[in-house]
Amino acid sequence: MAENTQIFFTPKEIVTALLKQQGIHEGLWSLAVRFGIQAMNVGTGPDDLLPAAIVPVGGIGIQKAEAPNNLTVDAAVVNPRQE
């Protein structure tokens, strides 16, 4: 059997894991991704340069949401308080 070399998660799975890791038990939350942007000229040599954009991911986190939608997670449902 081949070894897994990549594992992907949905936005809701990531938010759920981060809510549990941070001990958050209430509120609607969604995934937040901070992008940067940098411009440069790229090509294989000085005669075929083209302007290009590089978009690095500067951070991944969670943010409070105002209303539920298909990307939000309810912390009270996925990480209820243990009493």
C-alpha positions as CSV (number, residue, x, y, z in Angstrom):
1,M,0.0,0.0,0.0
2,A,1.3,3.4,-1.0
3,E,2.2,5.9,1.7
4,N,0.1,9.1,1.9
5,T,2.2,12.1,1.1
6,Q,-0.6,14.7,1.1
7,I,-3.7,15.1,3.3
8,F,-6.3,17.8,2.5
9,F,-9.0,19.2,4.7
10,T,-12.1,21.2,4.0
11,P,-12.4,24.7,5.4
12,K,-15.0,23.5,8.0
13,E,-12.6,20.7,9.1
14,I,-9.8,23.2,9.6
15,V,-12.1,25.6,11.5
16,T,-13.4,22.8,13.7
17,A,-9.8,21.7,14.6
18,L,-8.7,25.2,15.4
19,L,-11.8,25.9,17.6
20,K,-11.0,22.8,19.6
21,Q,-7.3,23.6,19.8
22,Q,-8.1,27.2,21.0
23,G,-10.8,26.0,23.5
24,I,-13.5,28.1,21.8
25,H,-17.1,27.0,22.7
26,E,-19.4,29.6,21.3
27,G,-20.0,31.7,18.2
28,L,-20.0,31.3,14.5
29,W,-16.6,31.0,13.0
30,S,-15.1,30.7,9.5
31,L,-11.7,30.2,7.9
32,A,-9.5,33.3,7.4
33,V,-6.6,33.3,4.9
34,R,-4.2,36.2,4.8
35,F,-2.7,36.6,1.3
36,G,0.2,38.8,0.3
37,I,0.9,39.9,-3.3
38,Q,4.2,40.6,-5.0
39,A,4.8,41.6,-8.6
40,M,7.9,40.7,-10.6
41,N,8.9,39.9,-14.2
42,V,9.4,36.2,-14.9
43,G,10.6,34.3,-17.9
44,T,13.3,31.9,-19.1
45,G,15.6,34.7,-20.3
46,P,15.8,38.4,-20.8
47,D,13.9,38.3,-24.1
48,D,10.7,36.6,-22.9
49,L,10.0,38.4,-19.6
50,L,6.4,38.9,-18.6
51,P,4.9,40.7,-15.6
52,A,3.6,38.2,-13.0
53,A,2.0,38.2,-9.6
54,I,3.1,35.9,-6.8
55,V,0.5,35.4,-4.1
56,P,2.0,33.8,-0.9
57,V,-0.2,32.7,2.0
58,G,0.8,34.8,4.9
59,G,-1.3,33.1,7.5
60,I,-4.3,30.8,8.1
61,G,-6.7,31.3,11.0
62,I,-10.3,31.7,12.0
63,Q,-12.5,34.7,12.3
64,K,-15.9,35.4,13.9
65,A,-18.8,35.3,11.4
66,E,-22.0,37.4,11.6
67,A,-24.4,35.0,10.0
68,P,-24.3,31.3,9.2
69,N,-23.4,30.1,5.7
70,N,-21.9,27.1,4.0
71,L,-18.4,28.0,5.3
72,T,-19.3,28.8,9.0
73,V,-18.9,26.5,12.0
74,D,-20.9,26.8,15.2
75,A,-18.4,26.3,18.0
76,A,-21.2,25.3,20.4
77,V,-22.1,22.4,18.1
78,V,-18.6,21.1,17.3
79,N,-16.9,21.9,20.6
80,P,-19.5,22.0,23.3
81,R,-18.5,22.8,26.9
82,Q,-17.9,19.8,29.1
83,E,-19.7,20.1,32.4
